[in-house]
Amino acid sequence: MMTKTISIAILAFFLTACTSQENGEEKKFNTEKIVETTPEANQTEKIVEAQVITYPKNIFELLDVDGNKLHVDEAENGIIFQEHKGKVVFLLFFGYRCPPCLAEIPVLKEMVAQKGDKLAVIGLEVQRLPEEQLKIFKETKKLNYSVLSGEYMENSKFVSYIAERAQWTGSIPFLVGIQPNGEVGVVHLGGMGKADFEKVFEKLSN
């Protein structure tokens, strides 16, 4: 269990904007451990200069609109999706009525089809589209990647957690690019084209 309560500023996060003076800005991912657990909790250990740093496992159990679960572990400089170990992960905060977000969808679908099991895309909708409508949105757009509703409580807690670690202020689209080992290699605010996504994928793969 978590002994530190993660504050959930849901309203602030859902009042997202598709444009911002920060658009295109690269941000950093906080390496400090955010979630604390009791000594009895199931943990992963990393030994650094004779000190043992513990990172809790299964800090979140997310649910996508198809009912699939995603288990998230905390890491030193990133997060690990248990279901996507060994893959590059694009974690995207997007909105159903955000033009730059919608423009990225065809590119993401193409990349998922091309990269196969080397890439996982996880889209988290943060403009409060009801979950049932979001499921229809996914079917209509023929999305071939995971889509999660920010209205689901555990998912919204995860949004708050990422906002704290990745300095997210609410503007979308917002990308957190994760390497196969779980380390965050890219944090980007603003829309991107195919060439940009390809560069990010190559950077995370190396």
C-alpha positions as CSV (number, residue, x, y, z in Angstrom):
1,M,0.0,0.0,0.0
2,M,1.1,3.6,-0.5
3,T,1.9,5.5,2.7
4,K,2.0,8.9,0.9
5,T,-1.2,10.3,-0.5
6,I,-0.9,11.5,-4.1
7,S,-2.9,14.7,-4.5
8,I,-5.4,14.6,-7.3
9,A,-6.1,18.0,-8.9
10,I,-8.5,16.4,-11.4
11,L,-10.2,19.7,-12.4
12,A,-7.0,21.4,-13.3
13,F,-5.8,18.4,-15.3
14,F,-9.1,18.1,-17.3
15,L,-9.1,21.8,-18.2
16,T,-6.5,21.0,-20.9
17,A,-5.5,23.2,-23.8
18,C,-4.3,22.1,-27.2
19,T,-2.1,25.2,-27.5
20,S,0.4,26.7,-25.1
21,Q,3.4,29.0,-25.0
22,E,5.2,25.9,-23.9
23,N,4.3,24.0,-27.1
24,G,7.2,22.0,-28.4
25,E,9.1,22.2,-25.1
26,E,11.2,19.3,-23.9
27,K,10.8,18.6,-20.2
28,K,12.6,16.4,-17.6
29,F,11.3,13.4,-15.7
30,N,11.8,13.6,-12.0
31,T,14.1,10.9,-10.8
32,E,13.1,11.2,-7.1
33,K,11.0,8.3,-5.8
34,I,7.5,9.7,-5.4
35,V,5.5,6.8,-4.0
36,E,6.5,5.3,-0.7
37,T,5.6,1.8,0.5
38,T,5.9,-0.1,3.8
39,P,8.9,-2.4,4.3
40,E,6.6,-5.4,3.8
41,A,5.5,-4.3,0.4
42,N,6.7,-6.2,-2.7
43,Q,9.6,-4.1,-4.0
44,T,12.4,-4.0,-6.6
45,E,15.9,-3.1,-5.3
46,K,18.6,-1.1,-7.0
47,I,22.1,-1.0,-5.3
48,V,24.0,2.2,-5.7
49,E,27.3,2.9,-3.9
50,A,26.4,0.5,-1.1
51,Q,23.0,2.0,-0.6
52,V,19.9,0.1,-1.3
53,I,17.2,2.2,-3.0
54,T,13.8,0.5,-3.2
55,Y,11.1,1.1,-5.8
56,P,7.6,-0.2,-5.2
57,K,5.9,-2.6,-7.5
58,N,2.4,-2.4,-8.8
59,I,1.8,1.2,-7.7
60,F,-1.0,1.5,-10.2
61,E,-3.4,-0.9,-11.8
62,L,-4.8,0.9,-14.8
63,L,-7.8,-0.1,-16.9
64,D,-8.3,0.6,-20.6
65,V,-11.7,0.9,-22.3
66,D,-11.6,-2.7,-23.5
67,G,-11.3,-3.9,-19.9
68,N,-7.5,-4.8,-20.1
69,K,-5.4,-4.1,-17.1
70,L,-2.0,-2.4,-17.1
71,H,0.3,-2.8,-14.1
72,V,2.7,0.0,-13.4
73,D,5.9,-0.2,-11.4
74,E,8.0,2.8,-10.3
75,A,11.6,3.0,-11.4
76,E,14.6,5.3,-10.7
77,N,14.2,7.4,-13.8
78,G,10.9,6.2,-15.2
79,I,8.1,3.7,-14.9
80,I,7.6,0.1,-16.1
81,F,4.5,-1.2,-17.7
82,Q,4.6,-4.9,-16.8
83,E,2.6,-5.8,-19.9
84,H,5.1,-4.0,-22.1
85,K,8.5,-4.9,-20.8
86,G,11.2,-4.8,-23.4
87,K,9.2,-2.4,-25.7
88,V,9.5,1.3,-26.4
89,V,6.4,2.9,-24.9
90,F,4.7,6.1,-26.0
91,L,2.5,7.3,-23.1
92,L,0.3,10.0,-24.6
93,F,-2.0,12.4,-22.9
94,F,-4.6,13.5,-25.5
95,G,-8.1,14.9,-25.9
96,Y,-11.0,13.8,-28.1
97,R,-11.6,17.4,-29.3
98,C,-7.9,18.5,-29.5
99,P,-6.9,19.0,-33.2
100,P,-3.2,18.4,-32.7
101,C,-4.0,15.2,-30.8
102,L,-6.4,14.0,-33.5
103,A,-3.7,14.8,-36.2
104,E,-1.3,12.4,-34.5
105,I,-3.7,9.4,-34.6
106,P,-3.0,8.2,-38.1
107,V,0.8,8.4,-37.5
108,L,0.5,6.4,-34.3
109,K,-1.7,3.7,-35.9
110,E,0.9,3.4,-38.7
111,M,3.8,3.1,-36.4
112,V,2.1,0.5,-34.2
113,A,1.4,-1.6,-37.3
114,Q,5.0,-1.2,-38.6
115,K,6.9,-1.7,-35.3
116,G,5.0,-4.7,-34.1
117,D,6.0,-5.8,-30.6
118,K,8.8,-3.2,-30.5
119,L,6.4,-0.4,-29.7
120,A,3.4,0.0,-27.4
121,V,1.3,3.1,-27.5
122,I,-0.9,4.0,-24.5
123,G,-3.3,6.9,-25.0
124,L,-4.9,8.5,-21.9
125,E,-7.8,10.8,-22.7
126,V,-7.9,13.8,-20.4
127,Q,-10.8,16.0,-21.7
128,R,-13.4,14.0,-19.8
129,L,-15.1,12.2,-22.6
130,P,-17.4,9.6,-20.9
131,E,-15.8,6.1,-20.9
132,E,-18.6,4.6,-23.0
133,Q,-18.2,7.3,-25.6
134,L,-14.5,6.9,-25.5
135,K,-14.9,3.3,-26.4
136,I,-17.0,4.3,-29.4
137,F,-14.3,6.9,-30.3
138,K,-11.7,4.1,-30.3
139,E,-13.8,1.9,-32.5
140,T,-14.7,4.6,-34.9
141,K,-11.1,5.7,-35.3
142,K,-10.0,2.1,-35.5
143,L,-7.3,2.6,-32.9
144,N,-4.8,-0.3,-32.7
145,Y,-3.4,0.7,-29.3
146,S,-4.5,1.0,-25.7
147,V,-6.9,3.9,-24.8
148,L,-7.6,4.8,-21.2
149,S,-10.2,7.1,-19.8
150,G,-9.1,9.8,-17.3
151,E,-12.5,9.4,-15.6
152,Y,-11.6,6.1,-14.1
153,M,-10.3,6.8,-10.6
154,E,-7.1,4.8,-10.7
155,N,-6.3,6.2,-14.1
156,S,-6.8,9.8,-12.8
157,K,-4.5,9.1,-9.9
158,F,-1.9,8.0,-12.5
159,V,-2.4,11.2,-14.4
160,S,-1.6,13.2,-11.2
161,Y,1.4,11.1,-10.6
162,I,2.8,11.6,-14.1
163,A,2.1,15.3,-13.9
164,E,4.2,15.5,-10.8
165,R,7.1,13.6,-12.1
166,A,7.1,15.0,-15.7
167,Q,6.1,18.7,-15.0
168,W,2.9,18.4,-16.9
169,T,0.8,21.6,-16.6
170,G,-2.3,20.4,-18.5
171,S,-1.5,21.3,-22.2
172,I,-1.9,18.5,-24.8
173,P,-0.8,16.6,-26.6
174,F,1.8,15.5,-24.1
175,L,4.2,12.6,-24.7
176,V,6.3,10.6,-22.2
177,G,8.6,8.3,-24.2
178,I,9.9,5.3,-22.3
179,Q,12.8,3.1,-23.1
180,P,12.6,-0.8,-23.1
181,N,14.2,-0.8,-19.7
182,G,11.6,1.5,-18.2
183,E,13.8,4.7,-18.2
184,V,12.1,7.8,-19.5
185,G,14.1,9.2,-22.4
186,V,11.7,11.8,-23.8
187,V,9.2,14.2,-22.3
188,H,7.6,16.4,-25.0
189,L,4.8,18.9,-25.0
190,G,3.1,19.7,-28.3
191,G,2.1,18.0,-31.5
192,M,4.5,15.9,-33.6
193,G,4.6,14.5,-37.1
194,K,5.7,11.1,-38.4
195,A,9.4,12.2,-38.7
196,D,9.3,13.4,-35.1
197,F,7.8,10.2,-33.8
198,E,10.3,8.2,-35.7
199,K,13.2,10.2,-34.2
200,V,11.8,9.6,-30.7
201,F,11.4,5.9,-31.4
202,E,15.0,5.6,-32.6
203,K,16.3,7.6,-29.6
204,L,14.4,5.4,-27.2
205,S,15.5,2.2,-28.9
206,N,19.2,2.9,-28.7
